[in-house]
């Protein structure tokens, strides 16, 4: 019972943190939101590329899923570079 209550409390704290962060983001100017969104997509693309490459290196063999992650990351970077991934 105590374990369940602790899990529920942890979930409430995480949801409250996400809500607080989203309310803070809603109040900033549109230019900052665009810069934040662009940096997020760049980080996301680099994360996909690194994840795919590290998985391929750790398995020491070619895997289509990991190669797909690299392709998705490169695609995101290309779309960001040509400004096709903007709101």
Backbone as ProteinMPNN parsed JSONL, in Angstrom:
{"seq_chain_A": "XXXXXXXXXXXXXXXXXXXXXXXXXXXXXXXXXXXXXXXXXXXXXXXXXXXXXXXXXXXXXXXXXXXXXXXXXXXXXXXXXXXXXXX", "coords_chain_A": {"N_chain_A": [[0.82, -1.187, 0.0], [1.898, 1.249, 0.848], [3.926, 1.493, -1.014], [2.478, 1.849, -3.39], [1.269, 4.328, -2.873], [3.528, 5.971, -2.784], [4.404, 5.754, -5.424], [2.216, 6.947, -6.718], [2.41, 9.543, -5.637], [4.893, 10.288, -6.709], [4.237, 10.328, -9.429], [2.375, 12.444, -9.448], [4.078, 14.569, -8.735], [5.807, 14.653, -10.929], [3.984, 15.268, -13.004], [3.087, 17.766, -12.088], [5.484, 19.196, -12.291], [5.899, 19.145, -15.087], [3.629, 20.587, -15.876], [4.161, 23.09, -14.669], [6.495, 23.82, -16.087], [5.453, 23.948, -18.721], [3.638, 26.067, -18.473], [5.382, 28.166, -17.972], [6.757, 28.251, -20.39], [4.71, 29.04, -22.087], [4.453, 31.737, -21.634], [6.636, 33.073, -22.727], [8.167, 35.101, -25.345], [7.349, 34.776, -28.891], [9.561, 34.552, -30.64], [11.576, 33.448, -29.038], [10.408, 31.021, -28.489], [10.475, 29.838, -31.016], [13.254, 29.617, -31.424], [13.867, 27.874, -29.319], [12.383, 25.634, -30.126], [13.702, 25.012, -32.529], [16.278, 24.359, -31.601], [15.582, 22.148, -30.047], [14.755, 20.296, -32.028], [17.163, 19.981, -33.397], [18.768, 18.832, -31.383], [17.258, 16.5, -31.042], [17.574, 15.256, -33.545], [20.367, 14.829, -33.583], [20.525, 13.118, -31.417], [19.141, 10.86, -32.402], [20.891, 10.135, -34.498], [23.293, 9.583, -33.096], [22.375, 7.51, -31.426], [21.694, 5.507, -33.276], [24.215, 5.033, -34.524], [25.824, 4.273, -32.317], [24.466, 1.956, -31.496], [24.86, 0.32, -33.745], [27.648, 0.085, -33.659], [28.004, -1.197, -31.213], [26.774, -3.652, -31.591], [28.281, -4.657, -33.584], [27.554, -5.277, -36.17], [25.602, -4.83, -39.164], [22.467, -3.297, -38.93], [19.162, -2.856, -39.903], [17.25, -1.343, -38.514], [18.76, 0.338, -36.815], [20.222, 1.696, -38.751], [18.107, 3.001, -39.957], [17.437, 4.797, -37.923], [19.63, 6.525, -38.027], [19.255, 7.571, -40.59], [16.785, 8.882, -40.235], [17.554, 10.853, -38.359], [19.429, 12.322, -39.908], [17.703, 13.192, -41.885], [15.996, 14.894, -40.397], [17.897, 16.891, -39.739], [18.482, 17.903, -42.292], [15.952, 18.899, -43.025], [15.678, 20.895, -41.084], [17.804, 22.553, -41.798], [16.997, 23.478, -44.338], [14.774, 24.852, -43.578], [12.237, 23.656, -43.46], [10.978, 22.497, -41.397], [9.449, 24.073, -39.668], [7.083, 25.82, -37.631]], "CA_chain_A": [[0.0, 0.0, 0.0], [2.787, 2.403, 0.926], [4.642, 1.576, -2.281], [1.54, 2.433, -4.344], [1.117, 5.755, -2.571], [4.759, 6.644, -3.19], [4.381, 5.828, -6.888], [1.216, 7.957, -7.073], [2.985, 10.841, -5.288], [5.928, 10.58, -7.695], [3.565, 10.699, -10.678], [1.832, 13.789, -9.255], [5.184, 15.525, -8.747], [6.274, 14.764, -12.317], [2.955, 15.989, -13.765], [3.128, 19.164, -11.646], [6.678, 19.796, -12.889], [5.637, 19.351, -16.517], [2.654, 21.677, -15.974], [4.86, 24.333, -14.343], [7.375, 24.128, -17.212], [4.658, 24.345, -19.889], [3.078, 27.399, -18.229], [6.475, 29.118, -18.14], [7.03, 28.333, -21.825], [3.599, 29.737, -22.743], [4.567, 33.179, -21.427], [7.794, 33.692, -23.375], [7.861, 35.614, -26.69], [7.301, 33.808, -29.989], [10.9, 34.345, -31.198], [12.283, 32.517, -28.161], [9.796, 29.704, -28.685], [10.993, 29.3, -32.273], [14.645, 29.208, -31.194], [13.819, 26.691, -28.473], [11.896, 24.524, -30.954], [14.756, 24.648, -33.476], [17.318, 23.659, -30.839], [15.041, 20.858, -29.665], [14.803, 19.388, -33.182], [18.571, 19.673, -33.664], [19.157, 17.857, -30.357], [16.548, 15.257, -31.335], [18.217, 14.648, -34.712], [21.683, 14.342, -33.17], [20.274, 11.974, -30.539], [18.835, 9.72, -33.271], [22.105, 9.747, -35.213], [24.211, 8.943, -32.137], [21.781, 6.256, -30.97], [21.847, 4.54, -34.353], [25.63, 4.695, -34.718], [26.302, 3.522, -31.151], [23.887, 0.612, -31.532], [25.544, -0.459, -34.774], [29.001, -0.215, -33.199], [27.987, -2.145, -30.098], [26.392, -4.974, -32.107], [29.318, -5.017, -34.554], [26.956, -5.77, -37.412], [24.653, -3.894, -39.756], [21.075, -3.532, -38.567], [18.322, -1.904, -40.637], [16.6, -0.423, -37.58], [19.738, 1.347, -36.407], [20.489, 2.508, -39.935], [16.927, 3.861, -40.104], [17.559, 5.896, -36.957], [20.608, 7.473, -38.575], [18.598, 8.244, -41.728], [15.783, 9.806, -39.686], [18.285, 11.981, -37.799], [19.972, 13.129, -41.004], [16.549, 13.833, -42.53], [15.627, 16.035, -39.548], [18.884, 17.961, -39.894], [18.286, 18.503, -43.617], [14.719, 19.69, -42.971], [15.96, 22.094, -40.284], [18.697, 23.407, -42.591], [16.218, 24.115, -45.401], [13.664, 25.537, -42.911], [10.97, 23.01, -43.788], [10.458, 21.932, -40.162], [9.063, 25.196, -38.807], [5.632, 25.917, -37.422]], "C_chain_A": [[0.874, 1.265, 0.0], [3.54, 2.604, -0.389], [3.753, 2.22, -3.358], [1.345, 3.916, -4.125], [2.361, 6.545, -2.978], [4.84, 6.784, -4.713], [3.4, 6.903, -7.339], [1.74, 9.361, -6.777], [4.061, 11.24, -6.295], [5.309, 11.0, -9.024], [2.986, 12.106, -10.569], [2.926, 14.854, -9.314], [5.695, 15.726, -10.174], [5.272, 15.554, -13.159], [2.939, 17.464, -13.372], [4.347, 19.877, -12.23], [6.491, 20.087, -14.368], [4.659, 20.51, -16.715], [3.329, 23.024, -15.702], [5.748, 24.766, -15.504], [6.572, 24.604, -18.424], [4.02, 25.713, -19.701], [4.157, 28.472, -18.369], [6.798, 29.32, -19.618], [5.942, 29.133, -22.537], [3.734, 31.249, -22.642], [5.733, 33.838, -22.153], [7.428, 34.154, -24.787], [8.006, 34.537, -27.773], [8.692, 33.533, -30.574], [11.692, 33.34, -30.357], [11.719, 31.112, -28.305], [10.326, 29.049, -29.954], [12.439, 28.836, -32.12], [14.708, 27.936, -30.344], [13.391, 25.469, -29.273], [12.972, 24.06, -31.939], [15.875, 23.883, -32.771], [16.859, 22.281, -30.404], [15.142, 19.868, -30.822], [16.234, 19.034, -33.556], [19.07, 18.637, -32.663], [18.532, 16.494, -30.648], [17.196, 14.526, -32.51], [19.583, 14.079, -34.336], [21.557, 13.13, -32.247], [19.988, 10.725, -31.372], [20.085, 9.216, -33.984], [23.061, 9.015, -34.266], [23.679, 7.594, -31.678], [21.95, 5.16, -32.018], [23.28, 4.093, -34.533], [26.154, 3.868, -33.543], [25.718, 2.111, -31.101], [24.575, -0.259, -32.581], [26.959, -0.835, -34.339], [29.004, -1.25, -32.077], [27.615, -3.556, -30.559], [27.43, -5.53, -33.076], [28.762, -5.685, -35.8], [25.96, -4.724, -37.895], [23.232, -4.279, -39.357], [20.229, -2.446, -39.233], [17.64, -0.907, -39.711], [17.55, 0.701, -37.166], [20.11, 2.256, -37.569], [19.325, 3.472, -40.195], [16.956, 5.033, -39.133], [18.532, 6.956, -37.45], [19.983, 8.261, -39.73], [17.557, 9.246, -41.242], [16.47, 11.036, -39.102], [18.849, 12.896, -38.863], [18.844, 13.866, -41.726], [16.082, 15.038, -41.724], [16.602, 17.191, -39.722], [18.741, 18.667, -41.235], [17.042, 19.384, -43.619], [14.911, 20.966, -42.163], [16.808, 23.069, -41.097], [17.938, 24.15, -43.681], [14.94, 24.753, -44.896], [12.31, 24.974, -43.306], [10.287, 22.473, -42.525], [10.118, 23.042, -39.182], [7.549, 25.26, -38.738], [5.025, 26.973, -38.317]], "O_chain_A": [[0.623, 2.214, -0.743], [3.764, 3.734, -0.823], [4.226, 3.041, -4.144], [1.265, 4.682, -5.085], [2.249, 7.67, -3.466], [5.289, 7.809, -5.225], [3.708, 7.687, -8.237], [1.538, 10.274, -7.578], [4.135, 12.403, -6.693], [5.8, 11.924, -9.673], [3.099, 12.886, -11.514], [2.717, 15.926, -9.883], [5.982, 16.853, -10.577], [5.669, 16.416, -13.943], [2.791, 18.326, -14.238], [4.252, 21.04, -12.623], [6.878, 21.152, -14.85], [4.838, 21.325, -17.621], [3.094, 23.991, -16.426], [5.759, 25.941, -15.871], [6.968, 25.563, -19.085], [3.871, 26.455, -20.672], [3.871, 29.574, -18.838], [7.081, 30.439, -20.046], [6.236, 29.839, -23.502], [3.188, 31.974, -23.474], [5.807, 35.067, -22.186], [6.47, 33.645, -25.368], [8.691, 33.531, -27.588], [8.977, 32.401, -30.965], [12.394, 32.485, -30.899], [12.458, 30.129, -28.249], [10.597, 27.848, -29.97], [12.809, 27.778, -32.629], [15.502, 27.036, -30.616], [13.966, 24.391, -29.12], [13.136, 22.86, -32.162], [16.362, 22.876, -33.286], [17.652, 21.339, -30.389], [15.565, 18.729, -30.627], [16.5, 17.912, -33.986], [19.724, 17.669, -33.049], [19.189, 15.462, -30.518], [17.35, 13.305, -32.469], [19.916, 12.962, -34.731], [22.387, 12.223, -32.292], [20.523, 9.653, -31.088], [20.312, 8.009, -34.066], [23.577, 7.949, -34.603], [24.442, 6.636, -31.553], [22.306, 4.027, -31.692], [23.542, 2.899, -34.68], [26.851, 2.873, -33.748], [26.407, 1.171, -30.704], [24.842, -1.436, -32.338], [27.421, -1.942, -34.616], [29.906, -2.084, -32.002], [28.084, -4.541, -29.989], [27.452, -6.729, -33.353], [29.406, -6.541, -36.407], [25.534, -3.852, -37.139], [22.847, -5.446, -39.439], [20.544, -1.26, -39.137], [17.465, 0.255, -40.079], [17.176, 1.873, -37.172], [20.292, 3.459, -37.383], [19.535, 4.615, -40.602], [16.546, 6.14, -39.482], [18.279, 8.152, -37.304], [20.165, 9.474, -39.831], [17.459, 10.347, -41.785], [16.013, 12.156, -39.328], [18.761, 14.118, -38.741], [19.004, 15.018, -42.129], [15.801, 16.092, -42.295], [16.185, 18.344, -39.839], [18.864, 19.89, -41.311], [17.069, 20.493, -44.154], [14.363, 22.01, -42.517], [16.557, 24.274, -41.084], [18.204, 25.327, -43.927], [14.099, 25.16, -45.698], [11.344, 25.72, -43.469], [9.136, 22.04, -42.584], [10.458, 22.961, -38.002], [6.838, 24.824, -39.644], [3.815, 27.194, -38.278]]}, "name": "protein", "num_of_chains": 1, "seq": "XXXXXXXXXXXXXXXXXXXXXXXXXXXXXXXXXXXXXXXXXXXXXXXXXXXXXXXXXXXXXXXXXXXXXXXXXXXXXXXXXXXXXXX"}
